[in-house]
Amino acid sequence: MGIQVVDAVSSSITRLFTDRGLLLMSVIESAILIALSMLYSSGPISNITGTLSSVNPSDVGTIAAGILQLIALVIVTLLVQAFFVFAILSKSFYGIKMGVNEAFNASINRYFTGIIAALVIGIAIVVPYVVLILLAALAPIAIVLFVPYLIYVVYVSTMLSLSLPYAVIGKQGAIDSLRSSWNSVKGSWWSVFSAYLLLGAVYLVVSIIIQLPVYLQLLPAYFSAFASGAASPAQAQALTATATSVANSPIGIATGFVAQILGAWLVILFAMVYSQLSKPQEQQKQPKPASKMPK
């Protein structure tokens, strides 16, 4: 059994703009994430790269402090994003039957379970990558394993993509949600993957169009830097400064803000796919009515 690919994708795209609650949550999430991004790109943490290259290597304290600040910011960003992802999942599934406050409460109630499920998925993807890097360092020929690794990532990510909906909406435990996602998707892998691929292509095209003014501002700087060959360290640093300046300009912030809002499409799609694939599984779990004995 598969899913209605076009229907799921079109519903995901339109629901973001027809459900005011979903749009409001996406706007709030985008504002917070943009603020955190600006903190990284323009605050003291942004100097971490320069710190590592310019500070005396013996000044371990300064380097360690910068790294810890960066790690803390990344963790906070991921935790904030997870909170809104869980809330948007619930709101997408229940629609107008669930208000924004109820969606936030649902996210809080299922937060740690969802985080554990997400961590398991992350481990399943990152650990093989680390092993592959170590193998490539020992034997460069092992780099050919990156192709099967990418296939593995695509396959496993698709199979476990409904873990968060099962954990947050279905209120299952972390391990049970992973198992349910696997069982739901295994007979519909190609249709589920096609839905993700189609929406990803739509998002990519729309995102490029929205952020075209930013790309046009960056293009001259990149062209001049690489026109004469490999960029020097000074040119690379200047390019980084230019990119940061453009990203933090009003146009950069506005386009990034809109692109971030549209990122909710994928989260909504998870809920749409879950709504189609979870029903048959739930029906199988329901006990059959007892047959009446003939009189």
N, C-alpha and C positions, 0 to 999 in steps of 0.2 A: 504494500500500500504506500502511495506517495502523498504529496501535498499539492495543493493548488498554488503553483509557484507564482504566477502573475498576480493572482488574487492576494496572496500573502504579502508580496512586495508592494503592490498598489495600496493595500490597506495600511501598511506601515508608513508609507509616504504621506497619505492623506490624513491619517489619524493624528499625526503630530500637529496639524494645523486646524483640525476640526474639534479637537478636545482641548479646551482652554487650560485645563489642569495640567495636561501633559506639556503644553507649550510653556506654561509658567514654571514648571519644575525644570525644564530644559534651559530656560533663560537664567534661572537662579544658579543652576549647576555651571553653566557657561561663564557667568560673571565671577564665580568663585575660582574656577579653574584658570580663567584669564588673569585674575589677580595673583594667583600663585605663580603662574608663568612669568608675569612681570617681575615678581619678587625674585625669581631665579635669574632672569635676564638683565635686570637693572640694579638689583640689590647687591649686598656684599658677597652673596653666594656666587654671583656671576663671575667673580674673579678667581674661582677655583682653578680654571685652566691656566690662567696667568700665574696664579700662585705656584702651581706645580712646576712651571717652567722658569719662573724668575726668582722665587725664594730660595735661599740657601738650603741645599738638601739636608743640612744638619738641623735646620729649624723644624724638627718633627712636629712640635706642638702646633705651629701655625697650619701646616699641611693637614694634620689630623683633624683640627678644628674645622677647617674648610670642608673636608670630606664628610665629617659627621653632620655638618649643617646641610650638605647636599642630600645625604641619605635621609635625614629627617624630613626634608621638604618633599622628597619623592614618596616617602611612606605616607605623609599627610595627604598628598595629592591623590594617591591610590585609594586611601581610606574614604576620603570625601567622594571620590568618583564612585566607589562601590556603594555608598549610601544612596546616592541618586539613581544608580543603575537598578538597585533593588526596588526603590520606590516607583520608578518608571515602569518596571516590569509588572508590578501589581496594578498600577493605574491602567496600563495598556490592556491587561487581561480583563479587568472588570469594567472598564470604560466609565460611563457616567454614574454607574452604581457606586463608585468609590470616589470620595473627595480627596483633595490634596493632603489634608491632615491625616486622613485614614491611610493613605499610601505611605506617608512618612512613618506613621506608627507601625505599619506592616514591615517596613524596612528595618526599623529598630528591633522589632520582635524576632526577625529572622536574620539579623545582621551577622552574628557570629557563625551561624550555620552556613550562610552564603559565603563568608570569608574563607571558611575551612574548605568548602567545595572548590572555590577559586584557587586556593593554595595548592590543592591536590592536582588540579589541572596544570597549574604553573610548574609544579615539580615534574609532572609527566612530560612536559615539553623542555624544561631547562636542563634537567639532569642528563638526558641523552646528548644535548648540545655541549655541555661541559665535557662529557666523556669524549665526544667527537673532537673537540678542540685539543684535548690532551693527546689523543691519538695522532692528530695532524702534527702536533709539535714533535712527537717522537718519530713519526714516519709520515713525511709530506704526502706520500701516495694516498694516505687515508682521507685526503680532501675530497676524493671522488665519492665518499660516503655522504657528502652534503646533499646530493640529489635525493637518495632514498630517505634521508632525514627530513627534507622538505615535504616529501610525499607523506611521511609518517605524521608530521605536524598537521598538515591539511586534513588527513584522515581522522586523527584522534581529536583535533579541535572540533571538527564537524560532529563526530560521534558524541562528544561530551558537551556540545553547545547548549543543550537543554538542561544541564545540571542546575544552573542558577534558577530558571523558572520552576523546576521541580522542588528546589530547596525553599524558594521564597513564596511561590504561589501554591505549590502542592504541599508545602509544609512538611517535607520529608527531611530525614537526616542527611548529613553530608554524603556519606557513603551510599545510602539508598538513592539519593538524587543522581549520583554518578551512574549507578546501575540502571535506574529508570531511563535516563537519557540514552544510554547505550542501547537498551532494549527497544526504545521508541524509534531511534534513528536507523538502526541496523537494516531494516527492510526498506528504508526510504532515503538512503544516503545520497543518491544522485539528485533527487528532487530537492532535498534540504540544501545540499551544496550549491545547486543551481540558484536557489533563492538567495543565498548569501552572496554568490558571485554576481548575480544580476543587480542586487541592491548596492553592492560594493562598487560596481561599475557606474551606476547612476550617481552615487555619492561622489565618486572620484571626478566625474565630469562636472557636476554642479560645483564642487569645491574648487576646482581649477578655474572655472568661470568667475566665481565669487572673488577668489584671491588673485585674479589676473592683474589688478593694479599693483599689487605687491611684487609679483614676478617681474612686471615691466620696470619697476624701480630698481630691482636687483640685477636685472640682465646686463646693463652697461658696466656695472662694477665687476661682475664675473667675467665678462667678455674681455675687458681691458687687462684683468689680472692674468688670464690664461692665454692671451693672444700671443705672447712671446715664449710660451712654453710652460714648464712647471712653475708654480707659484712659490715665491720665497716665503720664509716664515713671517717676514714683515707684511707681505701681501696677504697671506692667510689670516693674520691678525686683523688687518684692515678690513678684509671681507667679513670676518666675524662681527666686527664693530658695525659695519654697514648693515648687515642682516639684522642685528639687534636693534639698531636705530629705526629701521623700517618697520620691524615687527612691533615696536613700541610707539610708532606714530599713530595718529588718529585713524588713518586708513588701515594700517596693519591690525590695530586692535578691533576695529569694526568688522573687517573681513574674517579675522580669526574667531570673533565672537559668533558670527552667523554660521561659520563652518562647524564650530563646536556644537551649536544648537542642532544642526542637521545630523550630528553624530548619534543623536537619540534614535534615528531611524533603525539602526541595527538592533538596539535594545528592544524596540517595539516589535521588530521582526521576530526576535526570539520568542516573545509572548504570542505572536500570531502563529508561529510554527508549533509552539507548545499547545495552543488551543486546538490545533488540528490533529496532532499526534497523540496527545494524552488521553483523549476520549476513548479510543478503542482499547487502550491499555486499562483504563479504569473500568470499562465495561467487562473486560475479561476477569477482573478481580471480583466483580459482584457475584454473589452466590446465585445459582439458578433456583427458581422457585420449585418447591417440592411438588412432584407430580401427585395428583389425587388418585387414591386407591379406588378401583372400580367397586361399585356397590354390588 
